[in-house]
Every structure is written in C-alpha cells, then in structure tokens.
C-alpha cells in the first residue's frame, strides 16, 4: 500500500487516507449561510477519494468575512444552513471526515469577490469597517483598518470559540484555525502588519499571543472526538516579515498545547511580493516545521501528481497532503491517484462501475 492511501489517526479521528481537500473559498454564501452551491461542491469533494475535506475559510463574525459571498458561523441561521449541507454530505461517503477552517479576514475583509474584481468594496456595494493589529492598510486604495482594542481582541477570541461550538453542532469533526494568508491572526503575527506596543506587538512572543489564545480557548470547548489544527504561514517572502524560524516556534507552542496538526502555507500578508513558485514550492517549509516541532504536518501548494504526493510522504517532509486547484480541476483525483499507486479507490458504491477493479470478482 502507498503512504498516501494509508490510514492514520488525527488526534482521536481515524482518517481513511492522508489525502485532504484543502479549504477553498467559494464566494457563494448568502449573508454567511451555505447555499445549494455548497451542497453540490462539498458532495463532489466527498466523492474525490480524499480521506478528509476541509470547508472554506468561514468567518467567526460578520465583519470577519472576506466578501459578501463568504461563509460564516456567527448566527443560528448560519449554523443551521451549514448543518443541513453536512447532514447530506455525510450520506455520500460516511468515512470521509469533514473539517472547517475558522477565520477572520481583518484588514483584507470588505472586498469584492474575485470574478468581480477582488478589490476593496466601493461605497455602493455595502462595505464595512475593517479591523487589524494596527492601522495599516493592506494596499494602496484600501481603507485603513481600525486598530483592535483589548476589548476587541477579547470579542474576536470569544467569536472563534462560539464559531467552533457552532461548527461541532453542525457536524464538523475537524476544526482548523486560519493563521495564514494575511488574514487577522497572521496580521498579528507578522511585523509587516503589526506595529503595536502593547502585549500583542513587538516581540515574537507578543505577536503570536492572539493565535495561541484562540487555540487554547477553542481547544478547551471541543469534545475529545474533534481534532484541532491551525494553518500557519511558513514565510511572508519578505526580508522584514515572518520567517520559517517563527513558524517553527509557533508550531512548537501549538504542539505543547496538544493541537493535532498544522498546515504550512505562505504569503498573503502584503501585495506585490515576488514568490518563486514551482511544483511543491511550500513543501520545504512544511518539512522544516515538522522536523523542528514534531507536530503532525500537512503540506500544500502546487502538489498535482500522485507520485509527487507519495514522494513527499515517503521522504518524511509531511504527514498529510492537501490539494486545492488540482482537485477542483479533477474532482476524482483521489481515484486516479489510488489506481496509479496500486491502491483501491474510495468511492460511493453507485460509482463502482466506473473503476477498474471489481464487481463480483470480475474486472469491469
């Protein structure tokens, strides 16, 4: 059996394999509520052959959304809408574990959905005031966010806790805290966006304080059968920004708090940064974090081929492999990968006739 399709434990959760559908924003919610688009999208991803599917960045408060189309978990209505979707998705393949990425966009919120421009919302599109670690705009032409007070920090921390409880009630089995891609927790971590002079700014200890507080508070309310992880940034790709050494230290702290995994991504804190992308360009970051911290680690970013994913695992660079665009392009990527690596694809029985192996002992 390949490593990619080997089962494993994530906390107390059994995963059928090490392939993960990464969280991918769909920009198709209605005031935070999941819609029929999410029903078909997540059902499709559940049929992909992956052992787990992580739902897109989901805002913990209304002003924490990236756009008007972003999912949220901040009202009873948003919880109920998600629960209805997940109840159906779990009938597709009951062994697929469903997770959700909880997030707050901070200064990158109040923006247009990508296919309508992706910039900051104009005055006639119902923009909202944004918040951040410091009053620094994301880019030229973007509004200056309000610096979060200590009371505001406490409010957002509590919002992460409540959203985690709503996620569990809706049926999520994995909670992933979003600490990357230039969103709020990352805005506190990076010296490029955090110029505070209180207990949440300056030193690395202070800049990671909010992320650790959120993780600790969320961990405290989760039932033992729910896994908890964090997506963190390996580097800002900027000489004055967050570096891989910072990511390794944060992962060590999260490991000491008994989180179950980290997913290592990069970039997003400031625009116009040159990133040399190539297949698996973030894998080295994940490998460094894994070996420095001993934390179960997920690699992500331009991993597109089964043999490439298998080699990453066999080489000890990561424990899990997440796919995003590759699995949107080919929603049966897991089936094809399993066959290529000599394993049995995981699929609903309704689709078994499409697979090379077996019906009643005979090749189809």
Secondary structure, 3 states (H helix, E strand, C coil): CCCCCCCEEECCEEECCCEEECCCCCCCCECCECCHHHHHHHHHHHCCCCCEEEEEEEECCHHHCCCCCCCECCCHHHHHHHHHHHHHHHHHCCCCEEEEEEECCHHHCCECCHHHCCCECCHHHCCCCCEECCCCCCCCCCCCCEECCHHHHHHHHHHHHHHHHHHHHHCCCEEEEEECCCCHHHHHHCCCCCCCCCCCCCCHHHHCHHHHHHHHHHHHHCCCCCEEEEEEECCCCCCCCCCHHHHHHHHHHHHHCCCCEEEEECCCCCCCCCCCCCCCCCHHHHHHHHHHHCCCEEEECCCCCHHHHHHHHHCCCCCEEEECHHHHHCCCHHHHHHHHCCCCCCCCHHHHHHCCCEECCEEC
